[in-house]
Every structure is written in structure tokens, then in C-alpha cells.
Amino acid sequence: MFPSRISRLTRQAEANFRNFEGVTYNRGGYRNANGMGGGAEVLDPNDRTWTISCANSDTASHTVMIFGAAKDLTDATLDARITITVTESSHLILKSGLFGGPVRILGLKYTVTTAAQFSNALTLIDETSTGALNQRKWQPLNYRSAQNQLTTQIDAPTFEMLISSTSYITFTLNASETVTFTFTIVEKALDRNLLRNTPVVAASTQMAPTGLPQIDLKRGL
């Protein structure tokens, strides 16, 4: 190929891609998992869930906060009779990881001890360092379980929230109640990929299965 032809191709590439240096990368480990034009890294299917349990040992109800790394990293503001556990790691490790990059969750399985807990709405909050406050209410009773209408379980495959260090969820936990949230991660920011010159966002379109083929197959699982 003639030098003039090479330089023309380089100029065209520089016009289309920022910081182009004529370097090509091995894309063998990546595929266009979610239909995005750029081709995102695929999330490890065994690294896509958070199972968070909240237990209240008191005879009175309490307000509970999950996530909220920037607001309370160590759960110091929680009542002593409230215990938060994360099956995959711990609440501290989970929240610390959010300082490295946000994640998007799509899909929630919510189980309780008594169905009365579902009457307590979840408040989804994002509180930034500049004072901005974004707040939404999520009503569990708008959903029902796909598993034979279980009264103590709700499947919400369309539940969606962008979780960062400034995001958190609050709700009232009834007396002597234990609840478990199973969140499915569909996008995760991987800041370490900046040093690898690879896509920063890892993604997947696979939500947590409900166990009912007529629902799961329709969603392409």
C-alpha cells in the first residue's frame, strides 16, 4: 500500500475515533452482548447478582437503608437491632465497590417473612454532592410472584435502578421481620479497563429467571 494511501486512512480514522494511534486490540474476548454499536464486554454470568437480607430483631419497626456508600459506608447509622447481610460478600464490600464505578440493576426478587411487609414502599434515592436529590417511590404490591402467586415473594423483572456511591434505598422494616432482595446486574462500569484500552462498560441483557418457561423464554433467556 502506498504511503499516501496509508496516511489518508490514518486521517480518516483520526476523524472518527478519539485518541486513535493505529493500534488494534484483540476482540476475541468480547462480543456485542446487548446490541450496542460499540460491542461491550460480557458480564460474567456468575458475577451478576446481589442477595441482600435485612433482619429486624426488635419488636418495633425501623427504617433501613441499603447501598448508600457515600452516606454511610459502615452502616453506623443503622439501629443495633438491624442486621444487613450480603450473601455474595458483605454490605461493606458491596458499597466500597461502588466507589470504583456504578452499576445498573434490572430485575428484583423480593421475599419476606410476612406479606404485610409488602405494604411498605421502597424509596429510591440519589443524593449528589452538589445537593441535588432525586427520589422515587416503588410499590411492591404493584407486582405479584410468577410462582403460583406466592404471598411472600414478588418477582419484578422490570425493576431498574442505576446504583452509584450516592444512591440508596430506604424502607420501613416491620417488627421481627426478615426480607431478602435479589438484584440482577445488567451493566457494570469497570474502571480497570481504562488501563487495558478495552470497553469500560460490561453488559448483559439476561435478567434473573422466574422459573416459568413461558416468561423466561419470551425474554430470550
C-alpha positions in Angstrom: 0.0 0.0 0.0 1.4 3.4 -1.0 2.4 5.9 1.9 -0.2 8.4 0.7 -2.9 5.8 0.9 -1.8 4.9 4.5 -1.8 8.5 5.7 -5.2 9.1 4.2 -6.6 6.1 6.1 -5.0 7.3 9.3 -6.5 10.8 8.9 -10.0 9.2 8.3 -9.6 7.1 11.4 -8.5 10.0 13.5 -11.6 11.9 12.4 -13.8 9.1 13.5 -12.1 7.9 16.7 -10.7 10.0 19.6 -7.1 9.3 20.5 -6.6 6.9 17.6 -3.0 5.7 17.3 -3.3 3.0 14.8 -3.4 0.3 17.5 -5.7 -2.7 17.1 -6.9 -4.8 20.0 -7.8 -8.4 20.3 -11.6 -8.5 20.4 -11.7 -12.3 20.9 -12.8 -11.9 24.5 -15.6 -9.5 23.7 -18.9 -9.7 21.9 -21.8 -7.4 21.3 -23.9 -8.8 24.2 -26.6 -6.2 24.3 -27.0 -4.9 20.7 -24.9 -1.8 21.4 -23.0 -0.5 18.5 -19.6 -0.5 20.2 -19.6 -4.1 21.5 -19.5 -4.2 25.3 -17.6 -6.7 27.4 -19.9 -9.5 28.5 -20.6 -9.7 32.2 -19.6 -12.9 33.9 -22.9 -14.8 34.5 -21.7 -15.8 37.9 -21.0 -12.2 38.9 -24.3 -10.6 38.3 -26.4 -10.9 41.5 -26.5 -9.2 44.9 -28.5 -11.1 47.5 -29.2 -8.7 50.4 -31.0 -9.8 53.5 -32.3 -7.3 56.2 -33.4 -8.7 59.6 -35.1 -6.8 62.4 -34.8 -8.4 65.8 -36.8 -5.6 67.5 -40.5 -5.6 68.5 -40.8 -2.2 66.8 -40.3 -1.3 63.1 -37.3 0.6 61.9 -36.1 2.5 58.8 -33.5 0.6 56.9 -31.1 1.8 54.2 -29.2 -0.4 51.7 -26.5 0.8 49.4 -25.6 4.5 50.2 -21.8 4.2 50.2 -21.2 7.9 50.3 -23.9 8.4 53.0 -23.0 5.6 55.4 -20.2 3.3 54.3 -20.1 1.1 57.5 -23.8 1.0 58.4 -23.0 3.1 61.5 -26.3 4.9 61.4 -28.4 1.7 61.5 -30.2 0.6 64.6 -28.3 -2.0 66.5 -31.2 -4.5 66.1 -31.0 -4.3 62.3 -28.7 -6.7 60.6 -27.8 -6.4 56.8 -26.0 -9.3 55.2 -24.9 -9.8 51.5 -24.7 -13.5 50.6 -22.0 -12.9 47.9 -19.7 -10.8 50.1 -20.8 -8.1 52.7 -22.6 -4.8 52.7 -19.3 -3.0 53.3 -17.5 -4.7 50.3 -20.6 -4.1 48.1 -20.7 -0.4 49.0 -16.9 0.0 48.7 -17.0 -1.4 45.2 -19.5 1.3 44.1 -16.8 3.9 44.6 -15.0 2.3 41.7 -17.9 2.6 39.3 -21.7 2.5 39.1 -23.9 -0.5 38.1 -27.3 -0.8 36.6 -29.7 -3.3 38.0 -32.6 -4.7 36.1 -34.7 -7.3 37.9 -35.6 -7.9 41.5 -36.8 -10.8 43.5 -38.2 -9.7 46.9 -39.1 -12.2 49.6 -40.5 -11.5 53.0 -41.5 -13.4 56.2 -45.0 -11.9 56.3 -46.9 -10.4 53.4 -47.7 -7.3 55.4 -44.2 -6.1 54.7 -45.1 -5.6 51.1 -47.3 -2.7 52.1 -44.2 -0.6 52.9 -43.0 1.2 49.7 -39.3 1.4 48.8 -37.8 4.9 48.4 -35.2 5.0 45.6 -32.8 8.0 46.2 -29.8 9.5 44.5 -28.3 12.3 46.6 -25.4 14.1 44.9 -22.5 16.1 46.5 -24.0 19.3 44.9 -27.2 19.0 46.9 -29.3 17.5 44.1 -31.9 15.0 45.3 -33.7 12.5 43.0 -36.3 10.4 44.8 -38.9 7.9 43.7 -41.4 5.5 45.4 -41.6 1.9 44.4 -44.7 0.0 45.4 -44.1 -3.8 45.9 -47.8 -4.5 45.8 -47.9 -3.4 42.1 -46.2 -6.8 41.4 -47.0 -10.4 42.1 -44.9 -13.6 42.1 -44.9 -15.7 39.0 -44.5 -18.8 41.1 -48.1 -19.8 41.8 -48.9 -16.4 43.3 -46.7 -16.9 46.4 -47.9 -14.4 49.0 -44.4 -13.9 50.4 -42.5 -13.4 47.2 -42.6 -10.8 44.4 -40.8 -11.1 41.0 -40.2 -7.7 39.5 -38.2 -8.3 36.2 -38.7 -4.7 35.2 -37.3 -3.1 38.4 -34.5 -0.9 37.3 -32.1 1.4 39.1 -28.7 2.9 38.4 -26.6 2.4 41.6 -23.6 4.5 42.4 -21.9 5.6 45.6 -24.6 8.3 46.1 -27.6 6.0 45.5 -29.5 4.2 48.2 -32.8 2.6 49.0 -34.8 3.2 52.2 -37.8 1.4 53.6 -39.6 0.5 56.8 -38.8 -2.9 58.1 -41.6 -4.3 60.3 -41.0 -5.8 63.7 -39.5 -9.3 63.8 -39.3 -9.2 60.0 -36.6 -10.5 57.6 -36.6 -9.5 53.9 -34.3 -10.6 51.1 -33.7 -8.7 47.9 -32.0 -10.4 44.9 -30.9 -7.8 42.4 -29.7 -8.7 38.9 -26.8 -6.6 37.5 -27.0 -5.9 33.7 -24.4 -3.2 33.3 -21.2 -2.5 35.3 -18.6 0.2 34.9 -15.1 -1.4 35.0 -12.6 1.4 35.6 -9.7 -1.0 35.4 -10.5 -1.4 31.7 -9.2 2.1 31.1 -5.7 0.7 31.6 -6.5 -2.2 29.2 -7.8 0.1 26.4 -11.0 -2.0 26.4 -14.7 -1.0 26.8 -15.3 0.4 30.3 -18.9 -0.9 30.4 -19.6 -4.6 30.8 -23.1 -5.6 29.9 -25.7 -8.3 29.6 -29.4 -8.5 28.7 -30.1 -11.6 30.8 -32.3 -10.9 33.7 -32.8 -13.3 36.6 -35.1 -16.2 35.6 -38.5 -16.6 37.2 -38.6 -20.3 36.7 -41.6 -20.2 34.4 -40.7 -21.1 30.8 -43.5 -19.1 29.2 -42.0 -15.9 30.8 -38.3 -16.7 30.6 -38.2 -18.0 27.0 -40.1 -14.9 25.9 -37.4 -12.7 27.3 -34.8 -14.7 25.4 -33.1 -16.5 28.4 
